[in-house]
Amino acid sequence: MKIVTVVGARPQFIKAAVVSRILRKDAEEIIVHTGQHYDYNMSDIFFEELNIPTPDYNLGISGGSHGKMTGRMLEAIEEVLVKEQPDKVLLYGDTNSTMAAALAAVKMHIPVYHVEAGNRFGTLDSPEEVNRIVTDHVSTCLMPCTESAAKFLEKEGLADKSHIVGDPMYDAFLYYGSKLTDKDRNAIVDFDGNPVARPESFYYLTCHRQENTDTDDKLREILVAMNELDAPTIYPVHPRNKDRVRRVSSGLNNIIAAQPVGYLTSISLVNDAKKIVTDSGGLQREAFFAGKQCVTVLDFVVWPETMVGNRNQLSKPDSGEILRKLSDVQTIDDTYKPFGNGHAGDKIVELLLNN
């Protein structure tokens, strides 16, 4: 059986690392990298450190409007599918790469298998929401990570092709978290490429979404909050936000702005941080996996499973609100395992090969 896997962004690389390791034992896999994330620290390093096979196709498509990017991807992916004639197409998440591949495949009558199906924000203001809804409704097999995602699919009349598999991000967190080295823990460099010594005690911040970084005022509110904490904050910065961060963090001496980090370094930061502030759907789950309290700077819930016992709380980009929610005490129920048992990859491959 030949499977074409399409990826384009760093969370997808992580999930593909989990599944490809199992899938390639029994099937031929062709990996297509759209190029949506193209910077070395946003792309190549993930393939290297997670031992993901080198992509068979790198389409080099990034930048531009959503419509322009998606259209170029659809055209390029279709050419790959015409050439490879796969039995199935495997997709992850909610990027433009995901929707473009889903549209290309379904128009060629190739079955589409969608991992992380069913997540809903409840607003079409989010481009990712549009990508998810379109992909889910044209897919042959839907593989939600959680019960809440499966319930959304049921409400949309998609229950008959939905199978809860658990979260491959949890698989990856357990597998790679057990292999961390001192090299991974110390692989942090500043904007100029100089090594940064990790403080004994620190907070971890990621902030990249356009709604939090499109003005100086909103980003500065977030950084002011982090600057007032009782330990430094390590903040790996998305390349497109580098100039703004350099400008608005002036005078905030408790912020360690760094270049993007690889997955292994990131999960080491998650494991060792006091608490976490993020606008990333992936990182808020990893904080949950590690038992670290998290404040998510968004105005919608991405993963309702994490919103229990003050373990994850939403905040506006307001320094006072962020600090108040970081001061709350979290409660952890060790029996609560909403993201599965760490074997999502096996279930995904079983569905791919046998469904």
Helices and strands as residue ranges (DSSP letters): E 2-7, H 10-23, E 28-33, G 40-42, H 44-49, E 57-58, H 66-84, E 88-92, H 96-107, E 112-115, H 127-138, E 141-143, H 147-155, G 159-161, H 168-177, H 182-185, E 203-206, H 210-213, H 216-227, E 233-236, G 239-241, H 242-248, E 255-258, H 263-272, E 276-278, H 281-290, E 294-296, G 304-306, E 312-314, H 319-327, H 344-354
